[in-house]
Amino acid sequence: ELEGLPPVEGFQRHELTLLRIEDILNHDWGSSSVLNSGFGKVEDAAELCQRMLDFCQRLTTAKRKILEDPELYPEDDQNMQDQKMRRRRVVEKLALVPGKLDHATIAAYQVADRTAELADYKGD
C-alpha cells in the first residue's frame, strides 16, 4: 500500500507534518471527542490539547500496525539475510509514516482578548 508514495526527505516530512498540524487546528479533524467543536478552528485550550493528542495517537497507531505485522516475524526464520531484508523493509515503511513512537505531552492555556478593553489605554 505504501509502495506508490514518492520518497520524502526528513525536512520535507517535517514541513508536511507542520502543515497537517495547522490543518488539524484550523479545520474539523474528525475526532468523536466531546471536546471537538465539530467545525473550524480550535475554540479553547482543552480542544487544542485534545486535537493534538488525538493526532499523536493516530501516528502511533499507524507505526504500531507496521511493527506488529506478523509477516515480519515468521517463527521458523533462521536465514539472516531474510531477516536483514525484512528489517530494511520495516525501516523503509516506518520512514513513510510521520511522527515518532515516543511520548506526547501538551499544555495549553487560553489568554483573554482584551483588545476592546485596552483600546483607550494611554499608559501610566
Contact map, one row per residue, 1 for C-alpha under 8 A:
1111000000000000000000000000000000000000000000000000000000000000000000000000000000000000000000000000000000000000000000000000
1111100000000000000000000000000000000000000000000000000000000000000000000000000000000000000010010000000000000000000000000000
1111100000000000000000000000000000000000000000000000000000000000000000000000000000000000000000000000000000000000000000000000
1111110000000000000000000000000000000000000000000000000000000000000000000000000000000000000000000000000000000000000000000000
0111111000000000000000000000000000000000000000000000000000000000000000000000000000000000000000000000000000000000000000000000
0001111100000000000000000000000000000000000000000000000000000000000000000000000000000000000000000000000000000000000000000000
0000111110000000000000000000000000000000000000000000000000000000000000000000000000000000000000010000000000000000000000000000
0000011111011000000000000000000000000000000000000000000000000000000000000000000000000000000000010000000000000000000000000000
0000001111111000000000000000000000000000000000000000000000000000000000000000000000000000000000000000000000000000000000000000
0000000111111100000000000000000000000000000000000000000000000000000000000000000000000000000000000000000000000000000000000000
0000000011111110000000000000000000000000000000000000000000000000000000000000000000000000000000000000000000000000000000000000
0000000111111111000000000000000000000000000000000000000000000000000000000000000000000000000000000000000000000000000000000000
0000000111111111100000000000000000000000000000000000000000000000000000000000000000000000000000000100000000000000000000000000
0000000001111111110000000000000000000000000000000000000000000000000000000000000000000000000000000100000000000000000000000000
0000000000111111111000000000000000000000000000000000000000000000000000000000000000000000000000000000000000000000000000000000
0000000000011111111100000000000000000000000000000000000000000000000000000000000000000000000000000000000000000000000000000000
0000000000001111111110000000000000000000000000000000000000000000000000000000000000000000000000000110000000000000000000000000
0000000000000111111111000000000000000000000000000000000000000000000000000000000000000000000000000000000000000000000000000000
0000000000000011111111100000000000000000000000000000000000000000000000000000000000000000000000000000000000000000000000000000
0000000000000001111111110000000000000000000000000000000000000000000000000000000000000000000000000000000000000000000000000000
0000000000000000111111111000000000000000000000000001000000000000000000000000000000000000000000000000000000000000000000000000
0000000000000000011111111100000000000000000000000000000000000000000000000000000000000000000000000000000000000000000000000000
0000000000000000001111111110100000000000000000000000000000000000000000000000000000000000000000000000000000000000000000000000
0000000000000000000111111111100000000000000000000011000000000000000000000000000000000000000000000000000000000000000000000000
0000000000000000000011111111000000000001110000010010000000000000000000000000000000000000000000000000000000000000000000000000
0000000000000000000001111111000000000001110000000000000000000000000000000000000000000000000000000000000000000000000000000000
0000000000000000000000111111100000000011110000000000000000000000000000000000000000000000000000000000000000000000000000000000
0000000000000000000000011111111000011111100000000000000000000000000000000000000000000000000000000000000000000000000000000000
0000000000000000000000110011111000000000000000000010000000000000000000000000000000000000000000000000000000000000000000000000
0000000000000000000000000001111100000100000000000000000000000000000000000000000000000000000000000000000000000000000000000000
0000000000000000000000000001111110010000000000000010010000000000000000000000000000000000000000000000000000000000000000000000
0000000000000000000000000000011111010000000000000000000000000000000000000000000000000000000000000000000000000000000000000000
0000000000000000000000000000001111110000000000000100000000000000000000000000000000000000000000000000000000000000000000000000
0000000000000000000000000000000111111000000000000000000000000000000000000000000000000000000000000000000000000000000000000000
0000000000000000000000000000000011111000000001100100000000000000000000000000000000000000000000000000000000000000000000000000
0000000000000000000000000001001111111110000000100110000000000000000000000000000000000000000000000000000000000000000000000000
0000000000000000000000000001000001111111011000100000000000000000000000000000000000000000000000000000000000000000000000000000
0000000000000000000000000001010000011111000000000000000000000000000000000000000000000000000000000000000000000000000000000000
0000000000000000000000000011000000011111100000000000000000000000000000000000000000000000000000000000000000000000000000000000
0000000000000000000000001111000000001111110000000000000000000000000000000000000000000000000000000000000000000000000000000000
0000000000000000000000001111000000000011111000000000000000000000000000000000000000000000000000000000000000000000000000000000
0000000000000000000000001110000000001001111110110000000000000000000000000000000000000000000000000000000000000000000000000000
0000000000000000000000000000000000001000111110110000000000000000000000000000000000000000000000000000000000000000000000000000
0000000000000000000000000000000000000000011111110000000000000000000000000000000000000000000000000000000000000100000000000000
0000000000000000000000000000000000000000011111111000000000000000000000000000000000000000000000000000000000011100000000000000
0000000000000000000000000000000000100000000111111100000000000000000000000000000000000000000000000000000000010000000000000000
0000000000000000000000000000000000111000011111111110000000000000000000000000000000000000000000000000000000000000000000000000
0000000000000000000000001000000000000000011111111111000000000000000000000000000000000000000000000000000000010000000000000000
0000000000000000000000000000000000000000000011111111100000000000000000000000000000000000000000000000000001110000000000000000
0000000000000000000000000000000010110000000001111111110000000000000000000000000000000000000000000000000000000000000000000000
0000000000000000000000011000101000010000000000111111111000000000000000000000000000000000000000000000000000000000000000000000
0000000000000000000010010000000000000000000000011111111100000000000000000000000000000000000000000000000001000000000000000000
0000000000000000000000000000000000000000000000001111111110000000000000000000000000000000000000000000000111000000000000000000
0000000000000000000000000000001000000000000000000111111111000000000000000000000000000000000000000000000000000000000000000000
0000000000000000000000000000000000000000000000000011111111100000000000000000000000000000000000000000000000000000000000000000
0000000000000000000000000000000000000000000000000001111111110000000000000000000000000000000000000010000100000000000000000000
0000000000000000000000000000000000000000000000000000111111111000000000000000000000000000000000000000000000000000000000000000
0000000000000000000000000000000000000000000000000000011111111100000000000000000000000000000000000000000000000000000000000000
0000000000000000000000000000000000000000000000000000001111111110000000000000000000000000000000001111000000000000000000000000
0000000000000000000000000000000000000000000000000000000111111111000000000000000000000000000000000011100000000000000000000000
0000000000000000000000000000000000000000000000000000000011111111100000000000000000000000000000000000000000000000000000000000
0000000000000000000000000000000000000000000000000000000001111111110000000000000000000000000000001000000000000000000000000000
0000000000000000000000000000000000000000000000000000000000111111111000000000000000000000000001001000100000000000000000000000
0000000000000000000000000000000000000000000000000000000000011111111100000000000000000000000000000000100000000000000000000000
0000000000000000000000000000000000000000000000000000000000001111111110000000000000000000000000000000000000000000000000000000
0000000000000000000000000000000000000000000000000000000000000111111110000000000000000000010011000000000000000000000000000000
0000000000000000000000000000000000000000000000000000000000000011111110010000000000000000010000000000000000000000000000000000
0000000000000000000000000000000000000000000000000000000000000001111111010000000000000000000000000000000000000000000000000000
0000000000000000000000000000000000000000000000000000000000000000111111111000000000000000000000000000000000000000000000000000
0000000000000000000000000000000000000000000000000000000000000000000111111100000000000000000000000000000000000000000000000000
0000000000000000000000000000000000000000000000000000000000000000000011111100000000000000000000000000000000000000000000000000
0000000000000000000000000000000000000000000000000000000000000000001111111100000000000110000000000000000000000000000000000000
0000000000000000000000000000000000000000000000000000000000000000000011111110100000000000000000000000000000000000000000000000
0000000000000000000000000000000000000000000000000000000000000000000001111111100000000000000000000000000000000000000000000000
0000000000000000000000000000000000000000000000000000000000000000000000001111100000000000000000000000000000000000000000000000
0000000000000000000000000000000000000000000000000000000000000000000000000111110000000000000000000000000000000000000000000000
0000000000000000000000000000000000000000000000000000000000000000000000001111111001100000000000000000000000000000000000000000
0000000000000000000000000000000000000000000000000000000000000000000000000001111100000000000000000000000000000000000000000000
0000000000000000000000000000000000000000000000000000000000000000000000000000111111100000000000000000000000000000000000000000
0000000000000000000000000000000000000000000000000000000000000000000000000000011111110000000000000000000000000000000000000000
0000000000000000000000000000000000000000000000000000000000000000000000000000001111111000000000000000000000000000000000000000
0000000000000000000000000000000000000000000000000000000000000000000000000000101111111100000000000000000000000000000000000000
0000000000000000000000000000000000000000000000000000000000000000000000000000101111111110000000000000000000000000000000000000
0000000000000000000000000000000000000000000000000000000000000000000000000000000111111111000000000000000000000000000000000000
0000000000000000000000000000000000000000000000000000000000000000000000000000000011111111100000000000000000000000000000000000
0000000000000000000000000000000000000000000000000000000000000000000000010000000001111111110000000000000000000000000000000000
0000000000000000000000000000000000000000000000000000000000000000000000010000000000111111111000000000000000000000000000000000
0000000000000000000000000000000000000000000000000000000000000000000000000000000000011111111100000000000000000000000000000000
0000000000000000000000000000000000000000000000000000000000000000000000000000000000001111111110000000000000000000000000000000
0000000000000000000000000000000000000000000000000000000000000000011000000000000000000111111111000000000000000000000000000000
0000000000000000000000000000000000000000000000000000000000000000000000000000000000000011111111100000000000000000000000000000
0000000000000000000000000000000000000000000000000000000000000000000000000000000000000001111111110000000000000000000000000000
0100000000000000000000000000000000000000000000000000000000000000010000000000000000000000111111111000000000000000000000000000
0000000000000000000000000000000000000000000000000000000000000010010000000000000000000000011111111100000000000000000000000000
0000000000000000000000000000000000000000000000000000000000000000000000000000000000000000001111111100000000000000000000000000
0100001100000000000000000000000000000000000000000000000000000000000000000000000000000000000111111100000000000000000000000000
0000000000000000000000000000000000000000000000000000000000100110000000000000000000000000000011111110000000000000000000000000
0000000000001100100000000000000000000000000000000000000000100000000000000000000000000000000001111111000000000000000000000000
0000000000000000100000000000000000000000000000000000000100110000000000000000000000000000000000001111100000000000000000000000
0000000000000000000000000000000000000000000000000000000000110000000000000000000000000000000000000111110000000000000000000000
0000000000000000000000000000000000000000000000000000000000010011000000000000000000000000000000000011111000000000000000000000
0000000000000000000000000000000000000000000000000000000000000000000000000000000000000000000000000001111100000000000000000000
0000000000000000000000000000000000000000000000000000000000000000000000000000000000000000000000000000111110000000000000000000
0000000000000000000000000000000000000000000000000000100100000000000000000000000000000000000000000000011111000000000000000000
0000000000000000000000000000000000000000000000000000100000000000000000000000000000000000000000000000001111100000000000000000
0000000000000000000000000000000000000000000000001001100000000000000000000000000000000000000000000000000111110000000000000000
0000000000000000000000000000000000000000000000001000000000000000000000000000000000000000000000000000000011111000000000000000
0000000000000000000000000000000000000000000011011000000000000000000000000000000000000000000000000000000001111100000000000000
0000000000000000000000000000000000000000000010000000000000000000000000000000000000000000000000000000000000111110000000000000
0000000000000000000000000000000000000000000110000000000000000000000000000000000000000000000000000000000000011111000000000000
0000000000000000000000000000000000000000000000000000000000000000000000000000000000000000000000000000000000001111100000000000
0000000000000000000000000000000000000000000000000000000000000000000000000000000000000000000000000000000000000111110000000000
0000000000000000000000000000000000000000000000000000000000000000000000000000000000000000000000000000000000000011111100000000
0000000000000000000000000000000000000000000000000000000000000000000000000000000000000000000000000000000000000001111111000000
0000000000000000000000000000000000000000000000000000000000000000000000000000000000000000000000000000000000000000111111100000
0000000000000000000000000000000000000000000000000000000000000000000000000000000000000000000000000000000000000000111111100000
0000000000000000000000000000000000000000000000000000000000000000000000000000000000000000000000000000000000000000011111110000
0000000000000000000000000000000000000000000000000000000000000000000000000000000000000000000000000000000000000000011111111000
0000000000000000000000000000000000000000000000000000000000000000000000000000000000000000000000000000000000000000001111111000
0000000000000000000000000000000000000000000000000000000000000000000000000000000000000000000000000000000000000000000011111100
0000000000000000000000000000000000000000000000000000000000000000000000000000000000000000000000000000000000000000000001111110
0000000000000000000000000000000000000000000000000000000000000000000000000000000000000000000000000000000000000000000000011111
0000000000000000000000000000000000000000000000000000000000000000000000000000000000000000000000000000000000000000000000001111
0000000000000000000000000000000000000000000000000000000000000000000000000000000000000000000000000000000000000000000000000111
